[in-house]
Amino acid sequence: MPRAARPDPPYLRIVAEIGARIRSGELRSGERMPSIRQIAERWGVAVATATRAVAALREEGLVESKVGSGTIVSAGRKHPVGPAQPPPVAAESSRQALNREHMLRAAIAIADVEGLDAVSMRRVAAELGVGPMSLYRHVSTKDELVTEMADQVFGEPELPDPGPDGWRAKLELVSRLQWSLCWRHPWLPRAVSFTRPSFAPNLVAHTEWTLRALDELGLSKTTRMQEALTLHSLVITAALSMADEVEAEQESGLTQDRWLMAQRARADELFASGRYPLLAEMREEAASDLDGLFEYGLARHLDGFAVLVAERTS
């Protein structure tokens, strides 16, 4: 029996409807687009989904950003039929020269809202109002751009010197700093590799700071390095669940609360069977509290590491 076709993600339906209105001339060149929040309310989707829809329209060249006006129907849509007019040759020379900082900020802003898949040389260049070749003066590939983005983000918090007293307080501090970075930048966990590390300066600085926190415990070099990597892995693994939730919201258009409400009837039926009495007693506790899970995992990991430290130093 053939598998049923998977419905398009909600953001694509929004793109199709708005795109049709632009191509028909109903929405005319220079006309201001509805805001992200207005789109979210009209189509009954999450803000992230509405944002992704506008990003897709921008990728198609149907809309553009204009300072002081927000998002407008692109000037290239002046005529519903026929090719868009090319920009004046002199326009590039009048724009502000691109530098690495501008490029990374634009790429990070795109990834924060739409995810890493939305980041491309063409898209970042369009956000900055420059030609794509301008970016290649700073990075040679998208992979290199993502590495630079992650390094920029890891440089946001200032690592204290020397930091709080005691190895445990130090490890809690660096872990929570990294966790907060992942909350602000949900794409970050997918930009970090343990098997093929990038050796970017700010990422290396976090590892060096963690190793320094362990330096006076009398542990072997291998144990210290394993602990530094395991601690970082704990943060990244928990943050991947957070990134998955952000992606699920974008794809489905449902916030986690709305998704749980939609699943309530199924859950009631499952627990009414009496086969899962323990879970039924604490079903409200089963709702995802990612901060709570992270803090629990961090505390239990450090409890175990404290036992190892005591054994090695006794």
N, C-alpha and C positions, 0 to 999 in steps of 0.2 A: 504493500500500500504506500503510495507516495507521501512523503512528508509535507505537511502543510507549509506554505510559504510564510516566512517570518515577516511580520508587519514592519514597515519602516519605522525607525526611531521617531519620536514626536518632533524633534527639531527639523527633520527633513520635510514633514508635512507643512510646517510653518514656512520653511524656505520655498516650497512649491507654491503655496498660496500667495505669499507676498511677491515672489518672483513673477507669477502670472499677472498680478496687478501692475507691476512695473513694466513688463513687456507689452501689456495692452495699452499703456499710456494712462491708465487710471491714476497711478502715482507718477507724477511728472518730475523731470529733471530739476534738482535743487530743492524739491519738496522735503520737508523734514519727516523723518521716519518716526514711528511710535517709539517711546522709550522701552528699555529692557523690561522694566516693571509693567508697563502697559501691555506689552506682548505676553508676558507671563500671566497676567490677569485675564486677558482676552482668550487665550488658548488653554488656560487652566493648567499651566506647567510650572516647573520650578524656574527660578531666576537663572540658574546655570544653563538650563535647556534653552531659554530665550536668548541668552548671551551666545550660546553656540550657534543658534539659528542666524543671528545677525552676523556672526563671524563667517558663516558659510556664504551668506549673501555678499559679504565684502570680498571673499575669495573669488566669487563669480564675477566681480566687477559691477554688481548691481547697485551697491551702496558704497558710500565713502564717508570718512570722518572729516568734519570741517570745524576749525577752531571757532568757538562762539555759537555754533549751530548744532553741534552734536553730530548724529548720523543722518545723512541726507541721501536721496536718490542720486546716483552718480551722474555726473555731467555727460558721461559716455552714453547715457540712456536718453539723450535729448530726442532722438528719433527712434521709435519702436522698431523700425526695420532699417537695416544697413549697418555698416561697420562704425565702431566708435571712432571719434576723431583723436589722432595722436596728440600727446601733450606738446607744447611748444619746446623747441630744442633748447632755448635759453633758460627754461625753468630749472633744470638741474643745477646750473651754475649759481642761481640765486638762492638755493637752499643752504641751510647751515651745514657746514662740513660735518660728516659723520665721524664720530669717534667710538672707541670700544665701549665706553660707559653708556652712551646712548643706545648702542646696539643691544647690549646685555639687558638694560632696563626694559627695552621694548619687548625683547624675547621673553623675559621673565613675566612681564605683565600679561602677555598672550597665554603663556603656559599656566599661570595662576588661575585663569578663568576657564580656559578651553582645553587644557591638557597638553602634553608634549606632542601629540599627533598634529596639533594645529600649528606647531612651530615649523616654519620652513624659511629658507633664505628669501623666497619671494614675498612671503607674508610679512616678515620682519621689515624688509625693505619698503613694502607698501605702507606699513605703519609709520615709518620714518620719512616717507616721501622722497626716497632715493632709489636709484637703480640697484637691482640685486648684486651687480658686480662690485658695488661699493663695499658690501659685507665681506667679500673674499679678500679684501686687504687685511682683514683681522682674523678670519677663520677660514679654513679650507673646506670643511664639510659640516653637515648638521651635527654629527657626533661630536666634533670639536666644539661647536657652538654650545651644545648641551653640557659638555664638561665645563666650559667657561661659565655657563649659567649656574651650575651647581657650586662651583668654586666661589662665585660672587655671593651666593646665598649663604654659604658657610662662613663667609667673612662678615656677615651682618652683626652677629653678637660679639661683644668683646670678651675674650676669655680672661678672667681675672688672674693677676699675678701677685701672690702665689695662690690665691683662692682660699676657701674656708679651711679650717683645721680638720685634719683627719682624712684618711683615704676614702671613707664611705661618703662623707659630705661632698668631697670633690667629685666622685663618680656620679652621685645623684645630680649635682649641678650640671655637669657636661651632658648627661643623658637628657635632662629636662630642657636644656638649651636646644639640643637637637630635635627633641619632640616638638617644641614650639615652632621650630623652623618648618617641620613637616606639616604642621597645622596651617601655617601661613602659605606654604607652597606645596600643595598635595602631590605634585608631579615629582618632587625631590626624591622619594624612595626609589623610583624607577630610573633615576639618573645616576645611581651609585652602584658600583660593582665591587664585590669582594675578590672575585677571581681575576679580574683585570682592572686593578686600581689605576686611577688616572694620575696620581702623584701631583695633583693640583695643590698649590701652596696652602690655601685655607683649609682644605680637607686634611692635608698632612699636619697642619697646625693642631687640629682637634685630636688627632691620634697622638701627636707628641705631648700634648697637654695631659692626656689620659695616662700615658706611660710615665710621665713625671709624677703623677699622683700615686703611682704604684712603686716609685723608685726606692723608697726607704723600707720596703716590707721584706727584703731579703729573699724575694722570689727569683726564680730563674728567668733568663731573658725570654725563653719560650713561653713560660706561664704568663708573664706580663703581656706579651704580644697577643697570646690567645685570649686573655681577659679583655684587652682593649678592643679586639675585633668582635668578641662575643657580646660585649656591652653595646657596641654600635649596631650589631646585628639585631639585638633585642629591640632597639628603637625602630630600626628600619622595617623589621617584620611587622611590628604593631602598626606602623604608619602605612604599610601596604594595605591593610584592612580599611584604614581611613580613606586612602586613595580609591579603593574599590567602591566604597560607598559614594564618593563624589562622582565617579564614573557612572555608577548605577543610577544616580539621580539625574545625570545628564541624559542617559539613554532612555530612561523610562518616563522622565518628567515628574516622578513622584519623590517627594521628600521621604525620609525614613519613617516619620510619624504617619504619613498618609499610607505608606506601604504596609506598615504594621496594622493599621485600621482595615486595610483591604484583606489582610490575611486572618483577621480575627475569627471569622466564621469557620475557616478551615482548622485553626488552632483549637477552637472550642470543640469541634467534632473529634479531633485527635485525642485531646485530653479526657473527653467524656467517656472514652472507651475503657478507662481504668487501667490501661496497660503501662502507663507512665506516671504513677502516683507521686513520685518524688519531684519530678520536673513540674507536674501540675501544681504542686504546692508553691513553687517559686517561679512560676511562669513570668511574673512581672520582672523578676530579677534577670531573666534571660534576655531582656532587651539590651541591645548593645550600648554599653557605656565605655567608649574607647579610652577615655582618660582614666577611668577606674581600672580597666584591664591593664593599661600600661603601668600604672602605679603599682598594681598588685604584682605584675611580672617583674618589675624592677626591684621591688622590696624582697621578693622571694629569691631572686637571683643573688642579690647582695647578701642575704642571709646565708646562702650556701657558700658564697665566696669568703664570707667571714670565717666559716668553719675551716676552709682550706688555709686561710692566712694563719689562723690559730695553730693548726697542725704543723705548718711549715716553720713557724717562729717559736714554737714551744721547746 
